[in-house]
Amino acid sequence: MNTSVKASTITFDDNSMFVSLSDGRLLGVPLAWFPRLLHATPEQRLRYTISTRGLHWEDLDEDISIDGLLAGVGDLTHRHAAAA
């Protein structure tokens, strides 16, 4: 776990989310990895909070860890449901 790297800003285009990290990296991931964000309105996507551990969208009930993004992990909601 790389807890020293934090998100500083988040931006979107029609297909991707871009997370600027505190160490200067810019991480781009497809919105298809996160169906809640993919199907959200642009206004909903912009209502996020950044914590020391990751990203949160209260309205969408979406939480994304920075460690997960760095590891290339998308939405785990359906994977957990399928394993249960």
DSSP file (Angstrom, degrees, kcal/mol; ACC not computed):
  #  RESIDUE AA STRUCTURE BP1 BP2  ACC     N-H-->O    O-->H-N    N-H-->O    O-->H-N    TCO  KAPPA ALPHA  PHI   PSI    X-CA   Y-CA   Z-CA
    1    1 A M              0   0    0      0, 0.0     2,-0.9     0, 0.0     3,-0.1   0.000 360.0 360.0 360.0 130.3    0.0    0.0    0.0
    2    2 A N    >   +     0   0    0      1,-0.2     3,-1.1     3,-0.1    68,-0.1  -0.702 360.0 164.3-104.8  78.8    1.4    3.4   -1.0
    3    3 A T  T 3   +     0   0    0     -2,-0.9    -1,-0.2     1,-0.2    63,-0.0   0.570  64.3  71.8 -76.7  -8.0   -0.2    5.7    1.5
    4    4 A S  T 3  S+     0   0    0     -3,-0.1     2,-0.5     2,-0.0    -1,-0.2   0.705  83.1  79.8 -80.3 -18.0    2.2    8.6    0.8
    5    5 A V    <   +     0   0    0     -3,-1.1     2,-0.3    17,-0.1    61,-0.1  -0.787  62.5 178.9 -93.4 127.4    0.6    9.3   -2.6
    6    6 A K        -     0   0    0     -2,-0.5    16,-3.0    60,-0.1     2,-0.3  -0.862  31.1-108.8-123.1 157.3   -2.6   11.3   -2.4
    7    7 A A  E     +A   21   0A   0     44,-0.4    14,-0.2    -2,-0.3     3,-0.1  -0.636  28.8 178.5 -79.6 143.3   -5.1   12.6   -5.0
    8    8 A S  E     +     0   0A   0     12,-3.4     2,-0.3     1,-0.5    13,-0.2   0.714  64.7   1.1-113.5 -38.8   -5.0   16.4   -5.5
    9    9 A T  E     -A   20   0A   0     11,-1.0    11,-2.4     2,-0.0    -1,-0.5  -0.977  56.3-151.2-145.9 159.9   -7.6   16.9   -8.3
   10   10 A I  E     +A   19   0A   0     -2,-0.3     2,-0.3     9,-0.2     9,-0.2  -0.999  16.6 174.5-132.3 134.5   -9.9   14.9  -10.5
   11   11 A T  E     -A   18   0A   0      7,-2.4     7,-3.2    -2,-0.4     2,-0.3  -0.912  10.9-154.7-133.0 164.4  -11.1   15.8  -14.0
   12   12 A F  E     -A   17   0A   0     -2,-0.3     2,-0.2     5,-0.2     5,-0.2  -0.957  12.1-172.0-136.1 151.1  -13.2   14.0  -16.6
   13   13 A D        -     0   0    0      3,-2.1     5,-0.0    -2,-0.3     3,-0.0  -0.633  57.8 -77.8-119.9-167.4  -13.8   13.7  -20.3
   14   14 A D  S    S+     0   0    0     -2,-0.2     3,-0.0     1,-0.2    -2,-0.0   0.784 127.4  19.1 -63.6 -26.8  -16.6   11.7  -21.9
   15   15 A N  S    S+     0   0    0      1,-0.1    16,-2.9    16,-0.1    17,-0.5   0.510 118.8  49.2-122.1  -8.1  -14.8    8.4  -21.4
   16   16 A S  E     - B   0  30A   0     14,-0.3    -3,-2.1    15,-0.1     2,-0.4  -0.909  55.9-140.4-139.7 159.1  -12.2    8.8  -18.7
   17   17 A M  E     -AB  12  29A   0     12,-2.8    12,-2.6    -2,-0.3     2,-0.5  -0.971  19.3-158.4-116.1 136.5  -11.3   10.0  -15.3
   18   18 A F  E     -AB  11  28A   0     -7,-3.2    -7,-2.4    -2,-0.4     2,-0.6  -0.971   4.5-166.6-119.9 123.5   -8.0   11.7  -14.7
   19   19 A V  E     -AB  10  27A   0      8,-3.2     8,-2.9    -2,-0.5     2,-0.5  -0.942  10.5-149.0-114.4 118.2   -6.5   11.9  -11.2
   20   20 A S  E     -AB   9  26A   0    -11,-2.4   -12,-3.4    -2,-0.6   -11,-1.0  -0.742  21.0-149.1 -83.1 129.0   -3.6   14.2  -10.4
   21   21 A L  E >   -A    7   0A   0      4,-3.1     3,-2.1    -2,-0.5   -14,-0.2  -0.665  22.3-115.6-103.2 156.6   -1.5   12.7   -7.7
   22   22 A S  T 3  S+     0   0    0    -16,-3.0   -15,-0.1     1,-0.3    -1,-0.1   0.678 113.7  59.4 -64.0 -18.5    0.6   14.5   -5.1
   23   23 A D  T 3  S-     0   0    0    -17,-0.2    -1,-0.3     2,-0.1   -18,-0.0   0.332 124.0 -98.9 -93.3   8.2    3.8   13.1   -6.6
   24   24 A G  S <  S+     0   0    0     -3,-2.1    -2,-0.1     1,-0.3     2,-0.1   0.283  80.5 131.2  97.7 -10.7    3.2   14.7   -9.9
   25   25 A R        -     0   0    0     -5,-0.1    -4,-3.1     1,-0.0     2,-0.5  -0.438  46.5-147.9 -74.6 151.0    1.7   11.8  -11.8
   26   26 A L  E     -B   20   0A   0     -6,-0.2     2,-0.6    -2,-0.1    -6,-0.2  -0.984  14.0-161.4-117.9 117.7   -1.5   12.0  -13.8
   27   27 A L  E     -B   19   0A   0     -8,-2.9    -8,-3.2    -2,-0.5     2,-0.5  -0.881   4.4-167.9-105.0 121.9   -3.4    8.8  -13.8
   28   28 A G  E     +B   18   0A   0     -2,-0.6   -10,-0.2   -10,-0.2    -2,-0.0  -0.930   9.7 173.8-110.7 131.8   -6.1    8.2  -16.4
   29   29 A V  E     -B   17   0A   0    -12,-2.6   -12,-2.8    -2,-0.5     2,-0.2  -0.974  35.8-102.7-133.8 148.9   -8.6    5.4  -16.2
   30   30 A P  E >   -B   16   0A   0      0, 0.0     3,-1.7     0, 0.0   -14,-0.3  -0.461  20.2-134.9 -70.0 139.6  -11.6    4.5  -18.3
   31   31 A L  G >  S+     0   0    0    -16,-2.9     3,-2.0     1,-0.3     7,-0.6   0.757 101.3  76.8 -62.6 -23.3  -15.0    5.4  -16.8
   32   32 A A  G 3  S+     0   0    0    -17,-0.5    -1,-0.3     1,-0.3   -16,-0.1   0.743  83.7  65.2 -59.8 -22.2  -16.1    1.9  -17.9
   33   33 A W  G <  S+     0   0    0     -3,-1.7    42,-2.8     1,-0.3    -1,-0.3   0.743 108.0  41.0 -68.5 -22.4  -14.2    0.6  -14.9
   34   34 A F    X>  -     0   0    0     -3,-2.0     4,-2.4    -4,-0.3     3,-1.0  -0.774  69.2-173.4-130.9  85.2  -16.7    2.4  -12.6
   35   35 A P  H 3> S+     0   0    0      0, 0.0     4,-2.4     0, 0.0     5,-0.2   0.801  84.0  59.1 -53.2 -34.9  -20.2    2.0  -13.9
   36   36 A R  H 34 S+     0   0    0      1,-0.2     4,-0.4     2,-0.2    -4,-0.1   0.913 112.0  40.3 -62.7 -40.2  -21.7    4.4  -11.3
   37   37 A L  H X4 S+     0   0    0     -3,-1.0     3,-0.7    -6,-0.2    -1,-0.2   0.882 112.1  56.6 -73.3 -38.1  -19.4    7.2  -12.6
   38   38 A L  H 3< S+     0   0    0     -4,-2.4    -2,-0.2    -7,-0.6    -1,-0.2   0.896 114.4  38.2 -58.4 -41.5  -19.9    6.2  -16.3
   39   39 A H  T 3< S+     0   0    0     -4,-2.4    -1,-0.2    -5,-0.2    -2,-0.2   0.437  97.8 102.8 -92.9  -0.5  -23.7    6.6  -15.9
   40   40 A A  S <  S-     0   0    0     -3,-0.7    -3,-0.0    -4,-0.4    20,-0.0  -0.396  77.9-106.9 -78.2 158.5  -23.6    9.7  -13.7
   41   41 A T     >  -     0   0    0      1,-0.1     4,-2.3    -2,-0.1     5,-0.2  -0.432  32.8-108.3 -75.1 159.7  -24.3   13.1  -15.0
   42   42 A P  H  > S+     0   0    0      0, 0.0     4,-1.4     0, 0.0    -1,-0.1   0.877 122.3  53.7 -56.4 -36.5  -21.3   15.5  -15.3
   43   43 A E  H  4 S+     0   0    0      1,-0.2     4,-0.5     2,-0.2     3,-0.1   0.905 107.5  49.6 -65.6 -41.3  -22.6   17.4  -12.3
   44   44 A Q  H >4 S+     0   0    0      1,-0.2     3,-1.2     2,-0.2    -1,-0.2   0.899 107.5  55.0 -64.4 -40.1  -22.7   14.2  -10.2
   45   45 A R  H 3< S+     0   0    0     -4,-2.3    -1,-0.2     1,-0.3    -2,-0.2   0.851 105.2  53.5 -61.1 -34.0  -19.2   13.3  -11.2
   46   46 A L  T 3< S+     0   0    0     -4,-1.4     2,-1.3     1,-0.2    -1,-0.3   0.562  87.1  84.2 -81.2  -7.6  -17.9   16.7  -10.0
   47   47 A R    <   +     0   0    0     -3,-1.2    12,-0.4    -4,-0.5    11,-0.4  -0.536  68.3 129.0 -93.4  69.0  -19.5   16.3   -6.5
   48   48 A Y        -     0   0    0     -2,-1.3     2,-0.4     9,-0.2     9,-0.2  -0.754  46.4-147.0-117.1 163.1  -16.6   14.3   -5.0
   49   49 A T  E     -C   56   0B   0      7,-2.4     7,-2.3    -2,-0.3     2,-0.5  -0.972  10.7-142.3-126.9 149.1  -14.4   14.5   -2.0
   50   50 A I  E     +C   55   0B   0     -2,-0.4     5,-0.2     5,-0.2     2,-0.2  -0.940  22.6 177.9-110.8 128.6  -10.8   13.6   -1.6
   51   51 A S        -     0   0    0      3,-2.9   -44,-0.4    -2,-0.5     3,-0.1  -0.609  48.3 -92.9-116.2-178.9   -9.6   11.9    1.6
   52   52 A T  S    S+     0   0    0     -2,-0.2     3,-0.1     1,-0.2    14,-0.0   0.737 125.9  40.3 -66.7 -21.0   -6.2   10.6    2.6
   53   53 A R  S    S-     0   0    0      1,-0.2    13,-1.5   -47,-0.1    14,-0.4   0.639 122.8 -67.0-104.0 -17.4   -7.2    7.1    1.4
   54   54 A G  E     - D   0  65B   0     11,-0.2    -3,-2.9    12,-0.1     2,-0.3  -0.955  63.6 -36.8 168.9-149.8   -9.1    7.9   -1.8
   55   55 A L  E     -CD  50  64B   0      9,-3.2     9,-2.5    -2,-0.3     2,-0.4  -0.871  40.9-168.4-119.2 144.3  -12.0    9.4   -3.6
   56   56 A H  E     -CD  49  63B   0     -7,-2.3    -7,-2.4    -2,-0.3     2,-0.5  -0.998  15.3-169.2-141.3 135.8  -15.7    9.5   -2.6
   57   57 A W  E  >> - D   0  62B   0      5,-2.7     5,-1.9    -2,-0.4     4,-1.0  -0.923   7.4-171.7-120.5 100.5  -19.0   10.4   -4.3
   58   58 A E  T >45S+     0   0    0     -2,-0.5     3,-0.9   -11,-0.4    -1,-0.2   0.926  84.9  50.8 -58.5 -49.5  -21.7   10.6   -1.7
   59   59 A D  T 345S+     0   0    0    -12,-0.4    -1,-0.2     1,-0.2   -11,-0.1   0.797 118.4  38.7 -60.9 -29.8  -24.6   10.9   -4.2
   60   60 A L  T 345S-     0   0    0     -3,-0.3    -1,-0.2   -16,-0.2    -2,-0.2   0.480 102.4-127.3-100.4  -4.8  -23.4    7.9   -6.1
   61   61 A D  T <<5 +     0   0    0     -4,-1.0     2,-0.4    -3,-0.9    -3,-0.2   0.931  60.6 146.5  54.1  48.0  -22.3    5.7   -3.2
   62   62 A E  E   < +D   57   0B   0     -5,-1.9    -5,-2.7   -26,-0.1     2,-0.4  -0.962  27.6 178.9-121.2 130.7  -18.9    5.3   -4.9
   63   63 A D  E     -D   56   0B   0     -2,-0.4     2,-0.4    -7,-0.2    -7,-0.2  -0.999   2.9-176.4-129.5 131.9  -15.5    5.0   -3.1
   64   64 A I  E     -D   55   0B   0     -9,-2.5    -9,-3.2    -2,-0.4     2,-0.3  -0.992  16.0-142.9-131.2 125.6  -12.3    4.5   -5.0
   65   65 A S  E  >  -D   54   0B   0     -2,-0.4     4,-2.0   -11,-0.2   -11,-0.2  -0.615  13.1-136.3 -86.6 147.4   -8.9    4.0   -3.3
   66   66 A I  H  > S+     0   0    0    -13,-1.5     4,-2.7    -2,-0.3     5,-0.2   0.898 108.2  55.4 -65.7 -40.4   -5.8    5.5   -4.8
   67   67 A D  H  > S+     0   0    0    -14,-0.4     4,-1.6     1,-0.2    -1,-0.2   0.904 107.2  50.2 -59.0 -41.1   -4.0    2.2   -4.1
   68   68 A G  H  4>S+     0   0    0      2,-0.2     5,-3.0     1,-0.2     4,-0.5   0.911 110.2  49.2 -63.7 -42.8   -6.6    0.4   -6.2
   69   69 A L  H ><5S+     0   0    0     -4,-2.0     3,-1.3     1,-0.2    -2,-0.2   0.928 110.6  50.1 -61.6 -44.8   -6.3    2.9   -9.0
   70   70 A L  H 3<5S+     0   0    0     -4,-2.7    -1,-0.2     1,-0.3    -2,-0.2   0.811 110.6  50.7 -64.1 -28.9   -2.5    2.5   -9.0
   71   71 A A  T 3<5S-     0   0    0     -4,-1.6    -1,-0.3    -5,-0.2    -2,-0.2   0.505 118.0-113.3 -85.3  -4.8   -2.9   -1.3   -9.1
   72   72 A G  T < 5 +     0   0    0     -3,-1.3     2,-0.5    -4,-0.5    -3,-0.2   0.779  63.2 153.0  79.6  26.7   -5.3   -1.1  -12.0
   73   73 A V      < -     0   0    0     -5,-3.0    -1,-0.3    -6,-0.1     3,-0.1  -0.795  22.4-169.7 -95.8 128.0   -8.3   -2.3  -10.1
   74   74 A G        -     0   0    0     -2,-0.5     2,-0.2     1,-0.2   -40,-0.2   0.026  50.6 -27.5 -92.2-155.1  -11.8   -1.2  -11.3
   75   75 A D        -     0   0    0    -42,-2.8    -1,-0.2     1,-0.1     4,-0.2  -0.400  49.9-173.4 -62.7 124.9  -15.2   -1.5   -9.6
   76   76 A L     >  +     0   0    0     -2,-0.2     4,-2.5     1,-0.1     5,-0.3   0.401  57.8 100.3 -99.6   0.8  -15.3   -4.5   -7.3
   77   77 A T  H  > S+     0   0    0      1,-0.2     4,-1.8     2,-0.2    -1,-0.1   0.925  88.1  38.5 -54.7 -52.0  -19.0   -4.3   -6.5
   78   78 A H  H  > S+     0   0    0      1,-0.2     4,-2.2     2,-0.2    -1,-0.2   0.806 112.6  57.6 -73.5 -28.7  -20.1   -7.0   -8.9
   79   79 A R  H  > S+     0   0    0     -4,-0.2     4,-1.6     2,-0.2    -1,-0.2   0.911 108.6  46.2 -66.5 -41.4  -17.0   -9.2   -8.2
   80   80 A H  H  X S+     0   0    0     -4,-2.5     4,-1.1     2,-0.2    -2,-0.2   0.903 112.9  50.0 -66.9 -40.3  -17.9   -9.3   -4.5
   81   81 A A  H  < S+     0   0    0     -4,-1.8     3,-0.3    -5,-0.3    -2,-0.2   0.889 110.5  49.9 -65.3 -39.0  -21.6  -10.1   -5.2
   82   82 A A  H  < S+     0   0    0     -4,-2.2    -1,-0.2     1,-0.2    -2,-0.2   0.827 109.5  51.7 -69.6 -31.1  -20.6  -12.9   -7.6
   83   83 A A  H  <        0   0    0     -4,-1.6    -1,-0.2     1,-0.2    -2,-0.2   0.727 360.0 360.0 -77.3 -21.1  -18.3  -14.4   -5.0
   84   84 A A     <        0   0    0     -4,-1.1    -1,-0.2    -3,-0.3    -2,-0.2   0.474 360.0 360.0 -75.5 360.0  -20.9  -14.4   -2.3
